[in-house]
Amino acid sequence: MELRELRYFVAVVEEAGFTRAAARLHLAQPGVSAQVRRLERELGQPLLDRSGGSVTLTEVGEAVLPYARAALAAVEGVRQTVDEFTGLLRGRVAISLVSGATAHEFDVASVLADFHDDHPQVEIALAEDTSERMLAALRRGELDIAVIGLADEEPPPGISLQIVIDEPLVAALTPADPLITHPGCTGVPLAALRGRPLISLPRGTGLRGVLDRACAQAGFQPRVVFEAASPRLLAKLAARGLGVAIVPALPADAASAFGLRTLEITGPQPRGRVALAWRTDGPGSPAAKALLHRLRTALSASGMPGRKSVDPDDLASRPMPEDEVRSREDFAAFIREFHAEYLERGDDWENATLDRFLDALAGWVEDSPGWYRNFGRDLPAEGDWSFFARALGAATVYE
């Protein structure tokens, strides 16, 4: 029995067919079929049922599959252990994206290309899929990293996220649409979309989940007449007058290029969010961990689309707003500003900054009478706000 035979067998099972398995392995289909039959002869039992329209496991095949995967994983573990001593990365990383994810400031394609240049022995398997299927594949360990659309406010269980895109959803429509009530119209209530023919991403995508949930909260079911996986195609359909496209915010020039106007949806205001996602316990292989680190670093460096990136020099030179922090409300606003800037700086900055923030907080507690030592609740109505503003400002300076 050879490892090659086990590898081909597992590939056929995972791809549900010899043709797709051969494409994944970059081999001719007859060669893959011959190796699997050789394995079956050596074991004396058929592992695959080829009688139907697709290839399925026999009872013996189902029993053998976990051991085949374990054998391949053990061999890969030996290679990884040696590679850790030599500094060489190799293996396979599976990453999947929602359609249109590469059209934003976070340039996934460039990051992958640079990573491949640095680690040519790592095979990167890239695909597009719906967010629901990608989340399921992440949990099963079939995917290492995904760029998904988020349907809910809270992260999915067992999944860690880093936001890539956070934009309001808009209604893209022709200038003659009756929803545009006057030339300066910029918004439309969600309830006004009740009964209107809508054009949206398909079910299983994060944006569609956001739309369905918002409409349900407003008391109606959206009437989706066209579905497409590409936001660009949604806009083209809307430009032909086939309905109102629900898409992430478009720049005015991009909307004009399609002959469309966009209205921000209000009451409530749904948002389209896309995030880099991975299992909370982390990718298993060193190669996947290295690529995840590269993607997260690139995301932190680029700044979130739709939000201003923070320049360390701007933070260092910014005057401390002692005179502006005079009330509980002012303090809360200052905290929110600090928090927004803090989140944009990335993991390399977070721990050190948090330490400085807590030191500043502790110093202010000691020096300020009336502080009830209950941060986030019962903020004092009076106290030495200016000292804390200066200390908090110092904590935001990048070092």
C-alpha positions in Angstrom: 0.0 0.0 0.0 1.4 3.4 -1.0 0.6 6.9 0.4 -0.2 8.0 -3.2 -3.1 5.5 -3.4 -4.5 6.8 -0.1 -4.1 10.4 -1.2 -6.0 9.7 -4.5 -8.7 7.8 -2.6 -9.3 10.7 -0.2 -9.3 13.2 -3.0 -12.0 11.2 -4.9 -14.2 11.1 -1.8 -13.8 14.8 -1.0 -14.4 15.8 -4.7 -17.3 13.3 -5.1 -15.8 12.1 -8.4 -12.7 11.0 -10.3 -12.7 13.9 -12.8 -12.7 16.7 -10.1 -10.2 14.7 -8.0 -7.9 14.5 -11.0 -8.2 18.2 -11.6 -7.3 18.9 -8.0 -4.3 16.6 -8.1 -3.2 17.9 -11.5 -3.3 14.4 -13.0 -5.1 12.6 -15.8 -8.3 11.0 -14.7 -7.4 7.4 -15.8 -4.3 7.5 -13.7 -6.3 8.4 -10.5 -8.9 5.7 -11.3 -6.1 3.1 -11.8 -4.4 3.9 -8.4 -7.7 3.7 -6.5 -8.5 0.3 -8.1 -5.1 -0.9 -7.2 -5.7 0.1 -3.6 -9.0 -1.8 -3.7 -7.3 -4.9 -5.0 -4.7 -4.8 -2.3 -7.4 -4.5 0.4 -9.6 -7.1 -1.3 -12.8 -5.0 -1.0 -14.4 -2.2 -3.0 -14.1 1.2 -1.4 -16.2 3.2 -3.8 -19.6 2.6 -5.4 -19.4 3.6 -9.0 -22.8 2.3 -10.1 -24.8 5.6 -9.7 -24.5 9.0 -11.3 -21.9 9.9 -8.7 -19.1 8.2 -6.7 -20.1 7.2 -3.2 -18.4 5.3 -0.4 -19.2 1.7 0.3 -19.6 0.5 3.9 -15.9 -0.7 3.8 -14.9 2.7 2.3 -16.6 4.6 5.1 -14.7 2.5 7.7 -11.3 3.0 5.8 -11.6 6.7 5.2 -10.8 8.0 8.7 -7.6 5.8 8.8 -6.6 7.0 5.3 -6.9 10.6 6.4 -5.0 9.9 9.6 -2.2 8.3 7.7 -1.9 11.3 5.4 -2.1 13.7 8.3 0.7 11.9 10.1 3.0 12.1 7.1 2.2 15.8 6.8 2.9 16.2 10.5 6.4 14.7 10.0 7.1 17.1 7.2 5.9 20.1 9.2 8.0 19.2 12.1 11.1 19.1 9.9 10.1 22.3 8.2 9.9 24.1 11.5 13.6 23.4 12.0 14.5 24.5 8.5 12.2 27.5 8.2 10.6 26.1 5.1 6.8 26.4 4.6 5.0 23.9 2.4 1.6 22.2 2.3 -1.8 23.2 1.1 -4.0 26.1 2.3 -7.7 26.2 1.4 -9.2 29.7 1.2 -12.6 30.7 -0.1 -14.2 34.2 -0.8 -17.6 35.7 -1.3 -18.1 37.0 -4.8 -16.8 40.5 -5.2 -14.5 40.4 -2.2 -11.5 41.4 -4.3 -13.1 44.6 -5.6 -12.4 46.6 -2.4 -9.3 48.2 -0.8 -8.4 44.9 0.9 -6.5 43.4 -2.1 -6.7 39.7 -1.4 -5.2 38.8 -4.7 -2.0 40.8 -4.1 -1.6 39.3 -0.7 -1.9 35.8 -2.0 0.6 36.5 -4.9 3.2 37.9 -2.4 2.7 35.0 -0.1 3.2 32.6 -3.0 6.4 34.4 -4.0 7.8 34.0 -0.5 6.6 30.4 0.0 6.5 28.7 -3.4 6.2 25.2 -1.8 2.7 26.1 -0.4 -0.2 25.2 -2.6 -3.1 27.7 -2.3 -6.5 26.4 -3.2 -8.8 29.4 -3.9 -12.5 29.3 -4.5 -15.7 31.3 -4.3 -18.8 30.2 -2.4 -21.8 31.4 -0.3 -21.1 32.4 3.2 -23.2 29.7 4.7 -21.3 26.9 2.9 -18.0 28.5 3.8 -18.9 28.7 7.5 -19.8 25.0 7.4 -16.6 24.1 5.6 -14.5 26.1 8.2 -16.2 24.2 11.0 -15.5 20.8 9.3 -11.9 21.8 8.8 -12.2 21.7 5.0 -11.4 25.4 4.8 -8.5 27.2 6.6 -9.6 30.8 5.9 -12.6 32.4 4.4 -13.8 35.9 3.5 -17.5 35.8 4.3 -20.6 38.1 4.4 -22.1 38.5 7.9 -25.8 38.0 8.3 -25.8 38.5 12.1 -24.3 41.0 14.5 -22.6 38.4 16.7 -19.8 36.2 15.4 -20.8 32.6 14.5 -20.0 30.1 17.3 -16.4 28.8 17.1 -15.4 31.4 14.4 -13.1 34.4 14.8 -13.5 37.4 12.6 -11.8 40.6 11.4 -14.0 43.0 9.6 -13.0 43.8 6.0 -16.0 45.9 4.8 -18.7 47.6 6.8 -21.0 49.7 4.6 -24.6 50.7 4.6 -26.9 48.9 2.2 -28.4 51.1 -0.5 -31.3 50.8 -3.0 -29.9 51.2 -6.5 -32.6 52.2 -9.0 -33.2 54.1 -12.2 -33.5 57.9 -11.9 -37.2 57.7 -13.0 -38.2 55.3 -10.2 -41.0 56.7 -8.1 -39.0 56.1 -4.9 -37.0 59.1 -5.8 -39.5 61.7 -4.6 -37.5 64.8 -5.4 -34.1 65.7 -7.0 -32.3 65.9 -3.7 -33.7 62.6 -2.3 -30.9 60.6 -0.7 -32.8 58.0 1.4 -35.7 55.6 1.4 -37.5 53.9 4.3 -37.2 50.2 4.4 -41.0 49.9 4.5 -41.2 51.6 1.1 -39.6 48.5 -0.4 -42.6 46.3 0.7 -44.1 44.7 -2.5 -41.4 46.2 -4.8 -39.5 43.8 -7.1 -36.1 43.5 -5.6 -32.7 42.3 -7.0 -30.4 40.7 -4.4 -27.6 38.3 -3.8 -28.9 34.7 -3.4 -29.9 33.0 -0.1 -26.9 31.8 1.9 -25.0 35.1 1.4 -24.5 37.5 4.3 -26.0 40.5 2.5 -29.2 38.5 1.7 -29.4 37.4 5.4 -29.2 41.0 6.5 -31.9 42.0 4.0 -34.2 39.2 5.0 -33.8 39.9 8.7 -34.3 43.6 8.4 -37.5 43.1 6.3 -38.8 40.5 8.8 -38.3 43.0 11.7 -40.2 45.6 9.6 -43.1 43.1 9.2 -42.8 42.0 5.6 -41.1 39.5 3.4 -38.9 40.9 0.6 -40.1 40.2 -3.0 -36.9 39.2 -4.6 -37.4 38.6 -8.4 -33.8 38.3 -9.5 -30.8 36.8 -7.7 -27.2 37.0 -8.8 -23.9 36.3 -7.1 -22.1 39.4 -8.4 -23.1 42.9 -7.1 -22.0 44.3 -10.5 -24.6 42.1 -12.2 -27.3 43.2 -9.7 -26.6 46.8 -10.7 -26.8 45.9 -14.4 -30.2 44.3 -13.9 -31.5 47.3 -12.0 -30.3 49.6 -14.8 -32.6 47.7 -17.2 -35.5 48.6 -14.9 -36.1 45.0 -13.7 -36.2 46.0 -10.0 -34.5 47.7 -7.2 -31.0 46.3 -6.5 -30.0 46.0 -2.8 -26.2 46.4 -2.7 -23.5 47.8 -0.5 -22.9 51.5 -0.9 -21.7 52.5 -4.3 -19.6 55.6 -5.1 -21.7 58.2 -7.0 -19.5 57.9 -10.1 -19.9 54.1 -10.1 -23.7 54.4 -9.8 -23.7 56.9 -12.6 -21.7 54.6 -14.8 -24.6 52.1 -14.6 -27.2 54.9 -15.1 -28.4 54.5 -11.5 -29.2 56.5 -8.5 -28.6 55.1 -5.0 -30.7 55.8 -1.9 -29.6 54.9 1.6 -32.0 52.5 3.3 -33.3 53.8 6.6 -35.6 52.8 9.5 -33.7 50.6 10.2 -30.4 51.0 8.4 -29.1 47.6 7.4 -25.4 47.3 6.8 -23.4 45.0 4.6 -20.4 43.5 6.4 -17.7 41.3 5.1 -15.1 39.7 7.4 -12.0 37.6 7.3 -13.0 34.4 9.2 -11.1 31.4 10.7 -11.7 28.8 13.4 -11.2 30.2 16.8 -8.8 27.4 17.7 -6.8 28.5 14.7 -5.8 26.9 11.4 -4.0 23.6 11.8 -1.0 23.9 9.5 1.9 26.3 9.8 1.3 27.4 6.2 -2.3 28.3 7.0 -1.3 30.2 10.1 1.3 32.1 8.2 -1.1 33.1 5.5 -3.7 34.1 8.0 -1.2 36.3 9.8 -0.2 37.9 6.4 -3.9 38.6 5.6 -4.6 40.1 9.0 -1.5 42.3 8.8 -2.5 43.5 5.3 -6.0 44.2 6.5 -4.8 46.2 9.5 -2.4 48.2 7.2 -5.0 49.0 4.6 -7.6 50.3 7.1 -11.3 49.4 6.8 -13.1 50.7 3.7 -15.4 53.4 4.6 -13.4 54.4 7.7 -10.5 56.7 8.0 -7.1 55.0 8.6 -5.2 56.2 11.6 -1.7 57.7 11.1 0.6 57.2 14.2 2.0 60.7 13.6 -1.5 62.2 13.7 -2.1 60.5 17.1 1.3 61.7 18.5 0.8 65.3 17.5 -3.0 65.6 18.3 -3.7 68.1 21.0 -5.2 66.6 24.2 -8.8 67.7 24.5 -8.7 68.6 28.3 -11.0 71.6 27.8 -13.5 69.5 25.9 -13.9 66.7 28.4 -16.2 68.3 31.0 -19.1 65.9 31.4 -20.0 62.3 31.4 -21.3 62.6 27.8 -18.0 64.2 26.6 -16.0 61.5 28.3 -18.2 58.8 26.7 -17.7 60.4 23.2 -13.9 60.6 23.8 -13.8 56.9 24.8 -15.7 56.0 21.6 -13.2 57.9 19.5 -10.3 56.2 21.3 -11.9 52.8 20.8 -12.4 53.3 17.1 -8.8 54.3 16.6 -7.7 51.5 18.9 -9.4 48.9 16.8 -7.9 50.1 13.5 -4.3 49.6 14.7 -4.1 45.7 14.7 -2.9 43.0 17.0 0.7 44.2 17.2 -0.4 47.4 18.8 -3.3 46.2 20.9 -1.6 44.6 24.0 0.9 47.4 24.6 -1.7 50.1 24.1 -4.1 48.4 26.4 -1.4 48.2 29.1 -0.9 52.0 28.8 -4.6 52.6 28.8 -5.1 50.7 32.0 -2.1 52.4 33.6 -3.6 55.7 32.8 -7.0 54.6 34.1 -5.4 53.4 37.3 -3.6 56.6 37.8 -6.7 58.6 37.3 -8.7 56.5 39.7 -6.1 57.2 42.4 -5.9 60.9 41.8 -9.7 61.6 41.2 -12.0 61.9 44.2 -15.5 60.7 43.5 -14.5 57.9 41.2 -16.6 54.8 42.1 -14.2 52.3 40.5 -16.8 51.0 38.2 -15.7 51.8 34.7 -18.5 51.7 32.2 -21.1 52.5 34.8 -21.6 55.2 37.3 -19.0 57.5 35.8 -18.5 60.4 38.2 -20.4 63.6 37.5 -17.3 65.6 38.4 -13.6 65.0 38.8 -10.3 65.6 37.2 -11.4 65.0 33.7 -8.5 66.9 32.2 -5.9 64.6 33.8 -7.5 61.5 32.5 -7.9 63.1 29.0 -4.1 63.8 29.0 -3.3 60.3 30.3 -5.6 58.6 27.8 -4.2 60.7 25.0 -0.7 59.7 25.9 -1.8 56.1 25.8 -2.9 56.4 22.2 0.6 57.5 21.0 2.0 54.8 18.8 5.4 53.5 20.0 
